[in-house]
Amino acid sequence: MNIRNLDDLKIRIVGISVRVVVIVIVERLVKWERPMETVPCGAAIARVTLALLVFNRFPEETS
């Protein structure tokens, strides 16, 4: 693991977070106990993932 600055660390943390979220939604799909709750949960996870990707794609400008 080669982390040189805070941005590298943020990218790693977001990558791990996205993987965990994907595992959670796949687990819900495999169990399929309450299918009507799976779709909103998947949509919420997709929104959070998109927000994290945008956050990493357009980092804050520091002076």
mmCIF file of the N, C-alpha and C atoms, coordinates in Angstrom:
data_MODEL
# 
_entry.id   MODEL 
# 
loop_
_atom_site.group_PDB 
_atom_site.id 
_atom_site.type_symbol 
_atom_site.label_atom_id 
_atom_site.label_alt_id 
_atom_site.label_comp_id 
_atom_site.label_asym_id 
_atom_site.label_entity_id 
_atom_site.label_seq_id 
_atom_site.pdbx_PDB_ins_code 
_atom_site.Cartn_x 
_atom_site.Cartn_y 
_atom_site.Cartn_z 
_atom_site.occupancy 
_atom_site.B_iso_or_equiv 
_atom_site.pdbx_formal_charge 
_atom_site.auth_seq_id 
_atom_site.auth_comp_id 
_atom_site.auth_asym_id 
_atom_site.auth_atom_id 
_atom_site.pdbx_PDB_model_num 
ATOM 1   N N  . MET A 1 1  ? 0.855   -1.161  0.000  1.00 0.00 ? 1  MET A N  1 
ATOM 2   C CA . MET A 1 1  ? 0.000   0.000   0.000  1.00 0.00 ? 1  MET A CA 1 
ATOM 3   C C  . MET A 1 1  ? 0.909   1.234   0.000  1.00 0.00 ? 1  MET A C  1 
ATOM 4   N N  . ASN A 1 2  ? 0.786   2.031   -1.024 1.00 0.00 ? 2  ASN A N  1 
ATOM 5   C CA . ASN A 1 2  ? 1.624   3.208   -1.181 1.00 0.00 ? 2  ASN A CA 1 
ATOM 6   C C  . ASN A 1 2  ? 0.756   4.457   -1.072 1.00 0.00 ? 2  ASN A C  1 
ATOM 7   N N  . ILE A 1 3  ? 0.702   5.019   0.131  1.00 0.00 ? 3  ILE A N  1 
ATOM 8   C CA . ILE A 1 3  ? -0.096  6.216   0.366  1.00 0.00 ? 3  ILE A CA 1 
ATOM 9   C C  . ILE A 1 3  ? 0.858   7.377   0.603  1.00 0.00 ? 3  ILE A C  1 
ATOM 10  N N  . ARG A 1 4  ? 0.820   8.331   -0.309 1.00 0.00 ? 4  ARG A N  1 
ATOM 11  C CA . ARG A 1 4  ? 1.739   9.462   -0.227 1.00 0.00 ? 4  ARG A CA 1 
ATOM 12  C C  . ARG A 1 4  ? 1.111   10.700  0.408  1.00 0.00 ? 4  ARG A C  1 
ATOM 13  N N  . ASN A 1 5  ? -0.208  10.833  0.315  1.00 0.00 ? 5  ASN A N  1 
ATOM 14  C CA . ASN A 1 5  ? -0.852  12.022  0.871  1.00 0.00 ? 5  ASN A CA 1 
ATOM 15  C C  . ASN A 1 5  ? -2.296  11.688  1.258  1.00 0.00 ? 5  ASN A C  1 
ATOM 16  N N  . LEU A 1 6  ? -2.992  12.689  1.733  1.00 0.00 ? 6  LEU A N  1 
ATOM 17  C CA . LEU A 1 6  ? -4.355  12.490  2.213  1.00 0.00 ? 6  LEU A CA 1 
ATOM 18  C C  . LEU A 1 6  ? -5.307  12.081  1.089  1.00 0.00 ? 6  LEU A C  1 
ATOM 19  N N  . ASP A 1 7  ? -5.096  12.594  -0.110 1.00 0.00 ? 7  ASP A N  1 
ATOM 20  C CA . ASP A 1 7  ? -5.958  12.229  -1.234 1.00 0.00 ? 7  ASP A CA 1 
ATOM 21  C C  . ASP A 1 7  ? -5.837  10.740  -1.565 1.00 0.00 ? 7  ASP A C  1 
ATOM 22  N N  . ASP A 1 8  ? -4.623  10.197  -1.493 1.00 0.00 ? 8  ASP A N  1 
ATOM 23  C CA . ASP A 1 8  ? -4.437  8.759   -1.719 1.00 0.00 ? 8  ASP A CA 1 
ATOM 24  C C  . ASP A 1 8  ? -5.200  7.945   -0.678 1.00 0.00 ? 8  ASP A C  1 
ATOM 25  N N  . LEU A 1 9  ? -5.153  8.408   0.564  1.00 0.00 ? 9  LEU A N  1 
ATOM 26  C CA . LEU A 1 9  ? -5.864  7.718   1.631  1.00 0.00 ? 9  LEU A CA 1 
ATOM 27  C C  . LEU A 1 9  ? -7.375  7.781   1.416  1.00 0.00 ? 9  LEU A C  1 
ATOM 28  N N  . LYS A 1 10 ? -7.892  8.945   1.006  1.00 0.00 ? 10 LYS A N  1 
ATOM 29  C CA . LYS A 1 10 ? -9.329  9.085   0.741  1.00 0.00 ? 10 LYS A CA 1 
ATOM 30  C C  . LYS A 1 10 ? -9.764  8.141   -0.375 1.00 0.00 ? 10 LYS A C  1 
ATOM 31  N N  . ILE A 1 11 ? -8.958  8.039   -1.413 1.00 0.00 ? 11 ILE A N  1 
ATOM 32  C CA . ILE A 1 11 ? -9.308  7.155   -2.530 1.00 0.00 ? 11 ILE A CA 1 
ATOM 33  C C  . ILE A 1 11 ? -9.361  5.712   -2.064 1.00 0.00 ? 11 ILE A C  1 
ATOM 34  N N  . ARG A 1 12 ? -8.404  5.297   -1.252 1.00 0.00 ? 12 ARG A N  1 
ATOM 35  C CA . ARG A 1 12 ? -8.395  3.925   -0.720 1.00 0.00 ? 12 ARG A CA 1 
ATOM 36  C C  . ARG A 1 12 ? -9.631  3.663   0.140  1.00 0.00 ? 12 ARG A C  1 
ATOM 37  N N  . ILE A 1 13 ? -9.950  4.612   1.030  1.00 0.00 ? 13 ILE A N  1 
ATOM 38  C CA . ILE A 1 13 ? -11.090 4.429   1.929  1.00 0.00 ? 13 ILE A CA 1 
ATOM 39  C C  . ILE A 1 13 ? -12.395 4.353   1.140  1.00 0.00 ? 13 ILE A C  1 
ATOM 40  N N  . VAL A 1 14 ? -12.552 5.206   0.139  1.00 0.00 ? 14 VAL A N  1 
ATOM 41  C CA . VAL A 1 14 ? -13.763 5.172   -0.680 1.00 0.00 ? 14 VAL A CA 1 
ATOM 42  C C  . VAL A 1 14 ? -13.850 3.848   -1.438 1.00 0.00 ? 14 VAL A C  1 
ATOM 43  N N  . GLY A 1 15 ? -12.730 3.387   -1.968 1.00 0.00 ? 15 GLY A N  1 
ATOM 44  C CA . GLY A 1 15 ? -12.729 2.105   -2.679 1.00 0.00 ? 15 GLY A CA 1 
ATOM 45  C C  . GLY A 1 15 ? -13.163 0.961   -1.787 1.00 0.00 ? 15 GLY A C  1 
ATOM 46  N N  . ILE A 1 16 ? -12.663 0.939   -0.563 1.00 0.00 ? 16 ILE A N  1 
ATOM 47  C CA . ILE A 1 16 ? -13.051 -0.109  0.378  1.00 0.00 ? 16 ILE A CA 1 
ATOM 48  C C  . ILE A 1 16 ? -14.520 0.036   0.756  1.00 0.00 ? 16 ILE A C  1 
ATOM 49  N N  . SER A 1 17 ? -14.968 1.259   0.955  1.00 0.00 ? 17 SER A N  1 
ATOM 50  C CA . SER A 1 17 ? -16.372 1.492   1.314  1.00 0.00 ? 17 SER A CA 1 
ATOM 51  C C  . SER A 1 17 ? -17.310 1.011   0.214  1.00 0.00 ? 17 SER A C  1 
ATOM 52  N N  . VAL A 1 18 ? -16.964 1.280   -1.026 1.00 0.00 ? 18 VAL A N  1 
ATOM 53  C CA . VAL A 1 18 ? -17.793 0.842   -2.150 1.00 0.00 ? 18 VAL A CA 1 
ATOM 54  C C  . VAL A 1 18 ? -17.846 -0.682  -2.194 1.00 0.00 ? 18 VAL A C  1 
ATOM 55  N N  . ARG A 1 19 ? -16.732 -1.322  -1.951 1.00 0.00 ? 19 ARG A N  1 
ATOM 56  C CA . ARG A 1 19 ? -16.730 -2.793  -1.941 1.00 0.00 ? 19 ARG A CA 1 
ATOM 57  C C  . ARG A 1 19 ? -17.630 -3.345  -0.849 1.00 0.00 ? 19 ARG A C  1 
ATOM 58  N N  . VAL A 1 20 ? -17.573 -2.758  0.327  1.00 0.00 ? 20 VAL A N  1 
ATOM 59  C CA . VAL A 1 20 ? -18.422 -3.214  1.433  1.00 0.00 ? 20 VAL A CA 1 
ATOM 60  C C  . VAL A 1 20 ? -19.896 -3.021  1.082  1.00 0.00 ? 20 VAL A C  1 
ATOM 61  N N  . VAL A 1 21 ? -20.225 -1.893  0.502  1.00 0.00 ? 21 VAL A N  1 
ATOM 62  C CA . VAL A 1 21 ? -21.610 -1.608  0.123  1.00 0.00 ? 21 VAL A CA 1 
ATOM 63  C C  . VAL A 1 21 ? -22.090 -2.605  -0.930 1.00 0.00 ? 21 VAL A C  1 
ATOM 64  N N  . VAL A 1 22 ? -21.251 -2.926  -1.886 1.00 0.00 ? 22 VAL A N  1 
ATOM 65  C CA . VAL A 1 22 ? -21.620 -3.910  -2.915 1.00 0.00 ? 22 VAL A CA 1 
ATOM 66  C C  . VAL A 1 22 ? -21.866 -5.269  -2.269 1.00 0.00 ? 22 VAL A C  1 
ATOM 67  N N  . ILE A 1 23 ? -21.044 -5.638  -1.327 1.00 0.00 ? 23 ILE A N  1 
ATOM 68  C CA . ILE A 1 23 ? -21.238 -6.916  -0.641 1.00 0.00 ? 23 ILE A CA 1 
ATOM 69  C C  . ILE A 1 23 ? -22.566 -6.933  0.100  1.00 0.00 ? 23 ILE A C  1 
ATOM 70  N N  . VAL A 1 24 ? -22.921 -5.830  0.733  1.00 0.00 ? 24 VAL A N  1 
ATOM 71  C CA . VAL A 1 24 ? -24.187 -5.754  1.472  1.00 0.00 ? 24 VAL A CA 1 
ATOM 72  C C  . VAL A 1 24 ? -25.372 -5.928  0.518  1.00 0.00 ? 24 VAL A C  1 
ATOM 73  N N  . ILE A 1 25 ? -25.359 -5.242  -0.615 1.00 0.00 ? 25 ILE A N  1 
ATOM 74  C CA . ILE A 1 25 ? -26.497 -5.355  -1.536 1.00 0.00 ? 25 ILE A CA 1 
ATOM 75  C C  . ILE A 1 25 ? -26.566 -6.746  -2.166 1.00 0.00 ? 25 ILE A C  1 
ATOM 76  N N  . VAL A 1 26 ? -25.432 -7.338  -2.461 1.00 0.00 ? 26 VAL A N  1 
ATOM 77  C CA . VAL A 1 26 ? -25.443 -8.704  -3.014 1.00 0.00 ? 26 VAL A CA 1 
ATOM 78  C C  . VAL A 1 26 ? -25.971 -9.682  -1.968 1.00 0.00 ? 26 VAL A C  1 
ATOM 79  N N  . GLU A 1 27 ? -25.602 -9.476  -0.721 1.00 0.00 ? 27 GLU A N  1 
ATOM 80  C CA . GLU A 1 27 ? -26.114 -10.328 0.351  1.00 0.00 ? 27 GLU A CA 1 
ATOM 81  C C  . GLU A 1 27 ? -27.635 -10.221 0.443  1.00 0.00 ? 27 GLU A C  1 
ATOM 82  N N  . ARG A 1 28 ? -28.153 -9.002  0.341  1.00 0.00 ? 28 ARG A N  1 
ATOM 83  C CA . ARG A 1 28 ? -29.608 -8.813  0.389  1.00 0.00 ? 28 ARG A CA 1 
ATOM 84  C C  . ARG A 1 28 ? -30.283 -9.487  -0.814 1.00 0.00 ? 28 ARG A C  1 
ATOM 85  N N  . LEU A 1 29 ? -29.646 -9.409  -1.977 1.00 0.00 ? 29 LEU A N  1 
ATOM 86  C CA . LEU A 1 29 ? -30.228 -10.034 -3.164 1.00 0.00 ? 29 LEU A CA 1 
ATOM 87  C C  . LEU A 1 29 ? -30.220 -11.555 -3.048 1.00 0.00 ? 29 LEU A C  1 
ATOM 88  N N  . VAL A 1 30 ? -29.169 -12.099 -2.473 1.00 0.00 ? 30 VAL A N  1 
ATOM 89  C CA . VAL A 1 30 ? -29.084 -13.558 -2.326 1.00 0.00 ? 30 VAL A CA 1 
ATOM 90  C C  . VAL A 1 30 ? -30.123 -14.051 -1.327 1.00 0.00 ? 30 VAL A C  1 
ATOM 91  N N  . LYS A 1 31 ? -30.274 -13.366 -0.209 1.00 0.00 ? 31 LYS A N  1 
ATOM 92  C CA . LYS A 1 31 ? -31.272 -13.777 0.795  1.00 0.00 ? 31 LYS A CA 1 
ATOM 93  C C  . LYS A 1 31 ? -32.685 -13.613 0.255  1.00 0.00 ? 31 LYS A C  1 
ATOM 94  N N  . TRP A 1 32 ? -32.961 -12.468 -0.390 1.00 0.00 ? 32 TRP A N  1 
ATOM 95  C CA . TRP A 1 32 ? -34.245 -12.169 -1.030 1.00 0.00 ? 32 TRP A CA 1 
ATOM 96  C C  . TRP A 1 32 ? -35.431 -12.430 -0.110 1.00 0.00 ? 32 TRP A C  1 
ATOM 97  N N  . GLU A 1 33 ? -35.286 -12.015 1.164  1.00 0.00 ? 33 GLU A N  1 
ATOM 98  C CA . GLU A 1 33 ? -36.373 -12.223 2.123  1.00 0.00 ? 33 GLU A CA 1 
ATOM 99  C C  . GLU A 1 33 ? -37.492 -11.209 1.936  1.00 0.00 ? 33 GLU A C  1 
ATOM 100 N N  . ARG A 1 34 ? -37.121 -9.964  1.665  1.00 0.00 ? 34 ARG A N  1 
ATOM 101 C CA . ARG A 1 34 ? -38.113 -8.904  1.481  1.00 0.00 ? 34 ARG A CA 1 
ATOM 102 C C  . ARG A 1 34 ? -37.784 -8.162  0.186  1.00 0.00 ? 34 ARG A C  1 
ATOM 103 N N  . PRO A 1 35 ? -38.268 -8.656  -0.942 1.00 0.00 ? 35 PRO A N  1 
ATOM 104 C CA . PRO A 1 35 ? -37.885 -8.070  -2.231 1.00 0.00 ? 35 PRO A CA 1 
ATOM 105 C C  . PRO A 1 35 ? -38.300 -6.609  -2.393 1.00 0.00 ? 35 PRO A C  1 
ATOM 106 N N  . MET A 1 36 ? -39.371 -6.179  -1.752 1.00 0.00 ? 36 MET A N  1 
ATOM 107 C CA . MET A 1 36 ? -39.804 -4.792  -1.902 1.00 0.00 ? 36 MET A CA 1 
ATOM 108 C C  . MET A 1 36 ? -38.863 -3.825  -1.189 1.00 0.00 ? 36 MET A C  1 
ATOM 109 N N  . GLU A 1 37 ? -38.069 -4.313  -0.232 1.00 0.00 ? 37 GLU A N  1 
ATOM 110 C CA . GLU A 1 37 ? -37.099 -3.470  0.453  1.00 0.00 ? 37 GLU A CA 1 
ATOM 111 C C  . GLU A 1 37 ? -35.741 -3.471  -0.252 1.00 0.00 ? 37 GLU A C  1 
ATOM 112 N N  . THR A 1 38 ? -35.507 -4.449  -1.109 1.00 0.00 ? 38 THR A N  1 
ATOM 113 C CA . THR A 1 38 ? -34.220 -4.562  -1.784 1.00 0.00 ? 38 THR A CA 1 
ATOM 114 C C  . THR A 1 38 ? -34.033 -3.452  -2.810 1.00 0.00 ? 38 THR A C  1 
ATOM 115 N N  . VAL A 1 39 ? -35.072 -3.116  -3.536 1.00 0.00 ? 39 VAL A N  1 
ATOM 116 C CA . VAL A 1 39 ? -34.959 -2.082  -4.571 1.00 0.00 ? 39 VAL A CA 1 
ATOM 117 C C  . VAL A 1 39 ? -34.636 -0.706  -3.971 1.00 0.00 ? 39 VAL A C  1 
ATOM 118 N N  . PRO A 1 40 ? -35.369 -0.228  -2.957 1.00 0.00 ? 40 PRO A N  1 
ATOM 119 C CA . PRO A 1 40 ? -34.993 1.060   -2.370 1.00 0.00 ? 40 PRO A CA 1 
ATOM 120 C C  . PRO A 1 40 ? -33.604 1.037   -1.731 1.00 0.00 ? 40 PRO A C  1 
ATOM 121 N N  . CYS A 1 41 ? -33.250 -0.084  -1.122 1.00 0.00 ? 41 CYS A N  1 
ATOM 122 C CA . CYS A 1 41 ? -31.918 -0.203  -0.526 1.00 0.00 ? 41 CYS A CA 1 
ATOM 123 C C  . CYS A 1 41 ? -30.851 -0.112  -1.614 1.00 0.00 ? 41 CYS A C  1 
ATOM 124 N N  . GLY A 1 42 ? -31.069 -0.793  -2.724 1.00 0.00 ? 42 GLY A N  1 
ATOM 125 C CA . GLY A 1 42 ? -30.123 -0.726  -3.845 1.00 0.00 ? 42 GLY A CA 1 
ATOM 126 C C  . GLY A 1 42 ? -30.027 0.677   -4.421 1.00 0.00 ? 42 GLY A C  1 
ATOM 127 N N  . ALA A 1 43 ? -31.160 1.360   -4.506 1.00 0.00 ? 43 ALA A N  1 
ATOM 128 C CA . ALA A 1 43 ? -31.149 2.731   -5.022 1.00 0.00 ? 43 ALA A CA 1 
ATOM 129 C C  . ALA A 1 43 ? -30.394 3.664   -4.077 1.00 0.00 ? 43 ALA A C  1 
ATOM 130 N N  . ALA A 1 44 ? -30.586 3.490   -2.783 1.00 0.00 ? 44 ALA A N  1 
ATOM 131 C CA . ALA A 1 44 ? -29.865 4.319   -1.812 1.00 0.00 ? 44 ALA A CA 1 
ATOM 132 C C  . ALA A 1 44 ? -28.367 4.047   -1.879 1.00 0.00 ? 44 ALA A C  1 
ATOM 133 N N  . ILE A 1 45 ? -28.001 2.804   -2.001 1.00 0.00 ? 45 ILE A N  1 
ATOM 134 C CA . ILE A 1 45 ? -26.587 2.440   -2.113 1.00 0.00 ? 45 ILE A CA 1 
ATOM 135 C C  . ILE A 1 45 ? -25.990 3.016   -3.389 1.00 0.00 ? 45 ILE A C  1 
ATOM 136 N N  . ALA A 1 46 ? -26.744 2.980   -4.473 1.00 0.00 ? 46 ALA A N  1 
ATOM 137 C CA . ALA A 1 46 ? -26.254 3.544   -5.733 1.00 0.00 ? 46 ALA A CA 1 
ATOM 138 C C  . ALA A 1 46 ? -26.030 5.048   -5.604 1.00 0.00 ? 46 ALA A C  1 
ATOM 139 N N  . ARG A 1 47 ? -26.924 5.741   -4.917 1.00 0.00 ? 47 ARG A N  1 
ATOM 140 C CA . ARG A 1 47 ? -26.753 7.184   -4.711 1.00 0.00 ? 47 ARG A CA 1 
ATOM 141 C C  . ARG A 1 47 ? -25.522 7.501   -3.873 1.00 0.00 ? 47 ARG A C  1 
ATOM 142 N N  . VAL A 1 48 ? -25.321 6.742   -2.821 1.00 0.00 ? 48 VAL A N  1 
ATOM 143 C CA . VAL A 1 48 ? -24.148 6.966   -1.972 1.00 0.00 ? 48 VAL A CA 1 
ATOM 144 C C  . VAL A 1 48 ? -22.868 6.671   -2.757 1.00 0.00 ? 48 VAL A C  1 
ATOM 145 N N  . THR A 1 49 ? -22.865 5.597   -3.509 1.00 0.00 ? 49 THR A N  1 
ATOM 146 C CA . THR A 1 49 ? -21.699 5.253   -4.321 1.00 0.00 ? 49 THR A CA 1 
ATOM 147 C C  . THR A 1 49 ? -21.413 6.335   -5.342 1.00 0.00 ? 49 THR A C  1 
ATOM 148 N N  . LEU A 1 50 ? -22.443 6.836   -5.989 1.00 0.00 ? 50 LEU A N  1 
ATOM 149 C CA . LEU A 1 50 ? -22.261 7.911   -6.969 1.00 0.00 ? 50 LEU A CA 1 
ATOM 150 C C  . LEU A 1 50 ? -21.698 9.167   -6.307 1.00 0.00 ? 50 LEU A C  1 
ATOM 151 N N  . ALA A 1 51 ? -22.210 9.494   -5.128 1.00 0.00 ? 51 ALA A N  1 
ATOM 152 C CA . ALA A 1 51 ? -21.695 10.664  -4.408 1.00 0.00 ? 51 ALA A CA 1 
ATOM 153 C C  . ALA A 1 51 ? -20.216 10.488  -4.060 1.00 0.00 ? 51 ALA A C  1 
ATOM 154 N N  . LEU A 1 52 ? -19.836 9.291   -3.637 1.00 0.00 ? 52 LEU A N  1 
ATOM 155 C CA . LEU A 1 52 ? -18.435 9.042   -3.322 1.00 0.00 ? 52 LEU A CA 1 
ATOM 156 C C  . LEU A 1 52 ? -17.554 9.133   -4.556 1.00 0.00 ? 52 LEU A C  1 
ATOM 157 N N  . LEU A 1 53 ? -18.050 8.628   -5.675 1.00 0.00 ? 53 LEU A N  1 
ATOM 158 C CA . LEU A 1 53 ? -17.270 8.701   -6.915 1.00 0.00 ? 53 LEU A CA 1 
ATOM 159 C C  . LEU A 1 53 ? -17.104 10.139  -7.382 1.00 0.00 ? 53 LEU A C  1 
ATOM 160 N N  . VAL A 1 54 ? -18.162 10.932  -7.270 1.00 0.00 ? 54 VAL A N  1 
ATOM 161 C CA . VAL A 1 54 ? -18.067 12.345  -7.645 1.00 0.00 ? 54 VAL A CA 1 
ATOM 162 C C  . VAL A 1 54 ? -17.116 13.070  -6.704 1.00 0.00 ? 54 VAL A C  1 
ATOM 163 N N  . PHE A 1 55 ? -17.178 12.741  -5.422 1.00 0.00 ? 55 PHE A N  1 
ATOM 164 C CA . PHE A 1 55 ? -16.299 13.335  -4.432 1.00 0.00 ? 55 PHE A CA 1 
ATOM 165 C C  . PHE A 1 55 ? -14.834 13.079  -4.783 1.00 0.00 ? 55 PHE A C  1 
ATOM 166 N N  . ASN A 1 56 ? -14.537 11.877  -5.245 1.00 0.00 ? 56 ASN A N  1 
ATOM 167 C CA . ASN A 1 56 ? -13.157 11.547  -5.627 1.00 0.00 ? 56 ASN A CA 1 
ATOM 168 C C  . ASN A 1 56 ? -12.784 12.110  -6.981 1.00 0.00 ? 56 ASN A C  1 
ATOM 169 N N  . ARG A 1 57 ? -13.725 12.209  -7.865 1.00 0.00 ? 57 ARG A N  1 
ATOM 170 C CA . ARG A 1 57 ? -13.439 12.682  -9.223 1.00 0.00 ? 57 ARG A CA 1 
ATOM 171 C C  . ARG A 1 57 ? -13.144 14.174  -9.244 1.00 0.00 ? 57 ARG A C  1 
ATOM 172 N N  . PHE A 1 58 ? -13.839 14.933  -8.411 1.00 0.00 ? 58 PHE A N  1 
ATOM 173 C CA . PHE A 1 58 ? -13.661 16.377  -8.358 1.00 0.00 ? 58 PHE A CA 1 
ATOM 174 C C  . PHE A 1 58 ? -13.232 16.791  -6.956 1.00 0.00 ? 58 PHE A C  1 
ATOM 175 N N  . PRO A 1 59 ? -11.954 16.550  -6.623 1.00 0.00 ? 59 PRO A N  1 
ATOM 176 C CA . PRO A 1 59 ? -11.492 16.896  -5.263 1.00 0.00 ? 59 PRO A CA 1 
ATOM 177 C C  . PRO A 1 59 ? -11.484 18.400  -5.053 1.00 0.00 ? 59 PRO A C  1 
ATOM 178 N N  . GLU A 1 60 ? -11.501 18.775  -3.793 1.00 0.00 ? 60 GLU A N  1 
ATOM 179 C CA . GLU A 1 60 ? -11.466 20.198  -3.443 1.00 0.00 ? 60 GLU A CA 1 
ATOM 180 C C  . GLU A 1 60 ? -10.139 20.803  -3.880 1.00 0.00 ? 60 GLU A C  1 
ATOM 181 N N  . GLU A 1 61 ? -10.208 22.020  -4.351 1.00 0.00 ? 61 GLU A N  1 
ATOM 182 C CA . GLU A 1 61 ? -8.990  22.738  -4.724 1.00 0.00 ? 61 GLU A CA 1 
ATOM 183 C C  . GLU A 1 61 ? -8.396  23.346  -3.463 1.00 0.00 ? 61 GLU A C  1 
ATOM 184 N N  . THR A 1 62 ? -7.140  23.038  -3.199 1.00 0.00 ? 62 THR A N  1 
ATOM 185 C CA . THR A 1 62 ? -6.470  23.629  -2.050 1.00 0.00 ? 62 THR A CA 1 
ATOM 186 C C  . THR A 1 62 ? -5.436  24.622  -2.514 1.00 0.00 ? 62 THR A C  1 
ATOM 187 N N  . SER A 1 63 ? -5.308  25.737  -1.822 1.00 0.00 ? 63 SER A N  1 
ATOM 188 C CA . SER A 1 63 ? -4.343  26.751  -2.235 1.00 0.00 ? 63 SER A CA 1 
ATOM 189 C C  . SER A 1 63 ? -3.103  26.681  -1.380 1.00 0.00 ? 63 SER A C  1 
# 
